[in-house]
Amino acid sequence: MKEYQKTMLLLYPRLERYARDLGQYARAKAAASALGRESAEESIRTVLDCVYAQGCCEQLKALLDGVLGELTEEERLLVSYKYFRRGTAELGCSPRTYYRRQLRLESKLNARFLQRGMSERWFLHTFADVPAVRHVYERVCARQENELYDKRARCGLAFGGKR
């Protein structure tokens, strides 16, 4: 699966909360602009950046809802287990069968993304200025996506007592 596709799926569970937080931050920044601690231009730029990022996250959430809604129950379980770290490790199949199903699912998701215009070019153009998305994308490209959903790794704690 391509890095941008992994990034979108890894972000999916957090998109709604992230969009809501951006909206709240934009409102707070607009209200605080009257205090005059920064120039009006800087305040407006910050608010516009937040509103843009919020819209991008809402758009991505809607597109992913559509793609994931087309999947079968088993495929949704596979996505949920692999990318959202939800569900059970006991998927009722051998590891070999699990990986085969994941490969078929990745191919299907790739086709669905491209049908909806969610190409790598679109992704990079749309989300280049969204810091949280850019951060996740950089981690995925560096093959460090496990750090994104393992709290111990994010906090700098070692695995198994090693540092």
N, C-alpha and C positions, 0 to 999 in steps of 0.2 A: 504494500500500500504506500502511496506517495506521502511525503512528509506533511504537506498541507492538509491532506485528508485525515491523517492521524491527528493533526492539530485541531481540526474542527471537531472531531469526535471526542477528543480529550476535553475540549472546552465546553461541550454541550451541556453537561449537568450544571455548570456554573454561569451560563450565559444570562439567564433570567435575573439572578442575583446581581451579577456584574452590571447589567443594564440599569437595574433599579438603583444601585449604589452610585453609578455615574450620574443619573438624574438628580439624586439627592445632593451630590457634590456640586453639580452645576447650579442648583437652586441656592445652596449655601454660599457658593462663590459669588453669585449675582447679588445676594443680600449683603454680603460682606464688602462688596465693592464700594459701598457708600462710605466705608471707614477710611478709604483713601490710602491704604498701605502700599498699593501698587497702582500703576497708571491705569487709566480707563481702558486703553488699548490692550494691555496685558490681561486685564480681567475679562474683557470681551473675548479675546483669543482663547483663554482658558475655558470659558463657558461654551464657546462654539466647538472647541475640540472635544469637550465632554459630550455635548449633544450629538456630534458626529459619531463618536465612538458608541454612544448609546444606541443610535439608529443602526449602526453596523451590527451590533450584537443582537438587536431585535430581529433584523433581517436574517442573520445567520440562524438564529433559533427557529424562525418560521420555515426556512428552507430545510433545515435538518429535521424538523418535525414532519415535514412532508415526505422526506426520504425514508425516515425510520418508520413512518406510518405505513409504508408500502411493503415492509418486511414481514415475514411470517413470525409467529410467536417464537419458534426455535431460533431464528436469525436475530431477533431482538434480544433473546437471552444471551446469545454469543457476543453480540455487541456490548451488552450491559456488563457481561463478565470481563471481557477483554479491555474495554476502554473506560468503563465507569467504575470498575472494581466492585460491582454489585453482583448479587446472585450467588449461586453456589458453585463450588469447585467441582461438585459431582454433577456433571452434565449428562450422565448416563451413557457415556461412550468411552472408547479407548482413546488414549492420547493421539494415536495415529488418525483416528476418525475425527477427533476434535480439530486437528490441524488441517485436515482435508476440508472440513466444513468451513473453517476460517478462510482458507484460500478461495473457496467458491464465493463466500460472502464478500470478501475484499473485491473480487472481480465484479460482483453484482453492485456493490456500493459505488465503485469507480464509474460504472456505466450510469448509475442513477445521478451521481454528482454531475457528470458531464452533460447529461440530458437537461439538467436544470441550469446549465451555464456556470457551474461551480468549478471552473478550471483553475489551474495553478496561477495563471496570469490574472484572472479575476480576483482570486484570493489575495495575492500579493498587492495588487492595485488597491483593493478595498481596505485591507487591514494593515497596510504599511505604517500608518500613523496611530494605531491602537496599541499602546504599550503592553497590556496584558496578553494580547494575542501574539504580538511580536515575541514576547518572552517565552511563551509556550512553543512557538514555532522554532525559535533558536534552540531550545532544549531538545526538541524532537530531531532537528537536523544534526545536533551533536550526539544523538543516541543516548540522551540522558532523561528520557521521558519518565522513567521510573521514579525519579526525584519529584515529579509533579504530583504523584499520588501516594508517595510514601512519606509520611510526616516525619519519620526519623531522619530520612535523607535531607528533607527540606530544612530541618532544624540543625543539621550538621552533626547529628548523633551517629555513632558508629553502629554497624551491624554486628551482632554476635560479640560485643565487647571490644572489637577492634576499632582503632581510630584511623 
